[in-house]
């Protein structure tokens, strides 16, 4: 066979490969990844509200306890005692960081939704715009987290803001173009996801520095409210009694009032409940970061043309949901 003939045959064989870019468009793996990202952002929204409420209420419980104790001295004019200072500001700043995380999560969910649309329909709507919104959200969240958590080990990872993108690449052929867009989108969304994960580690570091005080403040407020007769011991006992298949007797407040031993046991129980509340928040941070790590591994698998597994994401989202359910029972 002459060389020109061989070359012609090779060209004929290569033509279908050229037309299909030699590699199929990874729509299935991209859909798996996108759905996992959407599920993650949805679950995270609930976790954010739970943590923000807990931190916000420290100022409320602190004001009640401080005023109740201050007014116990009859020699003083009984006036409201609102706290101020660096610790109050730190808590307020942490709440702001948590709320910015909520916005970043919503924007990241929008990017994963746009990735899903691209994978399903080869739609070129506003994938770039959705990704840039996610980058903006991650940058705002990380900047706020860095401002209060500069001592955190992960702080060095979030110093420089992510850059926005103007395009996801282009190709001459439709399949090649979509493949490039999916892989480029995955890479840029992964960068926003990684930034959110690292900023979340900084936020968790700040929360952990406040955890002991949050626990003590919640316990003190519960004990003072019971002592003032504003709430019933029956409500305080209900979670523990229900857990072991019992319910408080009628007139339980009178029974407890007669027994110093029982009052002390109730105080210990309330302290354990507050400790559990705080530990559940720590568990939510850990599960959230682990779920984001699972998403990042899925991005790597997609970009390496491997099958995408989201088992780790599902597992840690399950743990996150379990921590949220436990918090509702407290």
N, C-alpha and C positions, 0 to 999 in steps of 0.2 A: 504494500500500500504506500503510495507516494506521500511525502510529507504534507503537501497541500491538502490531500484527502483526509489525512489524520487530523490536521488542524481544523478542517471543516466539521468533521465528526465531533471533535472536542467542543467546538463552538456550539454545535447543535445540542449536545448533551448539557452544556453549561447554561443554555438559554433558560430552561425551566427554573434552574437554581437562581439565576439572576432575577427572574420575575417574582420568585417567592422569597428572595433574600437569603435562601439556603437555611433559614431558621424560621420556624413558625411563630406567629404572634402569641405571646403567653397570656392569652385572655383568661384562661381558667385559673392559673396561679395568681394573676393580678386581682381577679374577683375574690379569691379566697383571702388575700391580703387586705383588700379594701373592706370586705365585710368584717374582718377582725378589727380593723381600725375604727370602723363605725361603732361596733359593739363596745370597744374599749372607751371611746369618747362618751358614749351614752351612760355607761356604768360609772365613769369617773365623775359625771355631773352630780350624781347622788352623793358620792363620797365627799365632794367639795362642800356641798351644802351642810353636811353633817359636821365636818371639821370646823368650818367657818362659824357655825352657830355655837359650837362648844367654846371656841376661843372668845367670841364676842361676849358670851354670857359671863366670862370671868369678871368683867367690870361690874356687871349687875350683882353677882353674888358677893363680890368684894365690898360693894357699897352697902349691901344689906348687913353683912357681918360686922363691918367697921362701925356702922351707925348703931346697931343693936348693942354691941359691946361698949361703945362710947357712952351711950345713954344709960347704961347700967349704973353709972355713978351719979347719985342724986345731987351731988355738989356741982355738977356741970349743967350748963344749958343744953338741953337735948336738941341737937341740930344735925341735919344730914351730913354724913362724912363721905365725900366723894374723893377717891384717890387720884393722885397725879404723879408725875415723875417719869423716869426713863423706862421703867418696866411697863407702865401703862402705854407709853408711846410705842414700845416694842410690840406689845400685843396688838395695838391698833394697826401698826405697820404690817404685822403678820396677817391680819385679816385682809388688808388691802392686797397683799401678795396672793392669798388664797383666792380672792375674787378675780384677780388678773389671771390666775391659773384657770379659773372657770372659762374666761373668755378665750384663752389660748386653746383649751380643750375643744370648745365649740368650733373654733376656726380650724383646728386640726381635723375634727370630724368632717367639716365641709370639704377639706382637701381629699380625705379618703372617699367621700361621696362622689367627688368629681372624678377621682381615679376609677371608681366603679362604673360611672357613666361612660368613661372612655373605653374601659375594657368590654362593656356590654355592647355599645353601639358605635364605637369609633367616633364618638362625638367630640368635636373640638370646641365646645362651648367656652367655658371660662376656667379651664384647668389651671392655666397660669395664674389667673386672678385668685383662685381658691388657694393655691399653694402660697402665693405671696401674702394672703391674709393669715395663713398659718404661720408663716415666717414672722410677720408683724406681731402676732399674738405671742409666739415663743420669745421674741426679743423683748417685748414689754414685760412679760412675766419674769424672764431671767434677770433683767436689769433691776427690777424691784426686789427680787430674791437676793441678788448680790449686794444690794444696798444695806440689807439687814443681816446678811449671813456671810460676810467676807471672811470669817474665820473657818468656815466649813471646808472640808477637804475637797469638795466638788466645785468650790468657787472658782478655781483656776480654769475650769472647763467652760465657763460661761462669760468670760470677760469681754470678748469681741462679739459684736452682733452679727447675726447671719445676714448675708446679702440677698436681696431679692433677685428674681430671675426675670428675663424678658422673653425667653423662648424655651421650648423643650426640644429644639432640634427639628430638622426637616430632612426628608428623603425624596427621591424621585418617584418611588413607587408606593402605592397605598399601604401595603403590608409592612414594608420597611419603615415607612413613616410612623405607622402606629406602634410598631415594636420599639422604635427609638423613643417615641413619646412616652410609652409606658415605662420603659427603663429609666428614662431621664426623670419622669415624675416620681418614680419610686425612690430614686436617689435623693431628690430634693425634699420629698416628704420625710424620708428617713432622717435627713439633717434636722428638720424641725422637730421630729419625734425625739431624736437624741438630745436636742437642746432642752426640750420640755422635761425629759427624764433627768438630766443633770441639774436643772433648776429645781426640780422637785426634791432632789437629794439635799440641796441647800435649804429649801423650805423645811424639810423633815428635821434637819439639824437644828434649826431655830426652834421648831416645835418641841423637840426633845429637851432643849435647854429650859423650856417653860413647863415641862410636863409635871414635875413634882409640885410646883406651885398651883397649877390647874387642879391637880388631884386634891391638894389640901384645901383650896378655896371651895371646891364643890362639896367636900365633906363638911366643912365648917358651916356652910349655908344650910345644908340638910339638918345638921344638929341644932342650929339656932332656930330654924323654922319649927322643928318639933318642940323645942323648949318653949317657944312662944305660944304654942298651941294653935299655930296657923294651919298646920297640916296634921293629918292623922297618922299615928304609928301603923295603922292598918295598911295604909298605902305604902309605907316604907317596907313593911314586912311582906306585902303581897308577892313580889317577885321571888323571894327565897321560898316562901311557903308554897307557892304554886309550883315551883321547880321540884319540890319533894312531895307533891300531891296533897297539900294541906291548904287551909285558909285560916286567917286570923279569927279569933273568937270575937264576939260582940263585946264592946266595952274594953277593947284592948288597951286604950290609953290609960284608963284607970288602973288596970292591972300593972302596967309598966311603971306608972308613977309611984307605986308602992315598993318597987324593988330596985335598989341601986345596982345590983348585979345585972338585972335585965336591961336597965338603961345603958350600962357599960357595954353589954353585948350588942345592943342596937347600934351604939356608936361605932363599934368595931365592924359591924356588918356594913354600915354606911361608908366607912373608909374603904372597905374591900370593894364595894360597888363603884366608888369613884376611881379606885385604882384600875378596875376593869374597864371603865369608860375610857380612861387615858390609854390603856394598853390596846384597846380596840382601835383607837385613832392611830397608834403606832403601827398596828397590823395593817391598817388601810394604806399607810404610806409604803410599807414594805411590799404589799401585794401590788400596789399601783406601779411601783418602780419595776417589779419583776414582770408585770404584764407588758410594760413598755420595752423591756429588754427582749421579751419574746417577740414583740412586733418587729424590733430591729433585726432579730435573727431571720424573721420571715422576709424582710426586705433583702437581706443578703442572699437568701436562697433564690428569690426571684431574679436578682441581678446576675446570679451565677447559672441561670437557666436550669435550676433544680426544682423539684416539686416543693411546693410551699406547705409547711406544717405550722399550724397554729395551736397545737395541743397545749404548749406552755402558756400561751395567751389565755386559752379557755380555762386552764387550771387555775391561774392566778386571778382571773376575773371571778371564778367561782369562790375563791378565798375572800376576795373583796366583797362580794355579795353576802357571804356568810358573816363577815365582820359587820356589815351594815344591818343585817337581820338581827344579830346579837345586840347591837346598839339599841334597836327598837324595843327589845325586850327588857332593857335595863330600866 
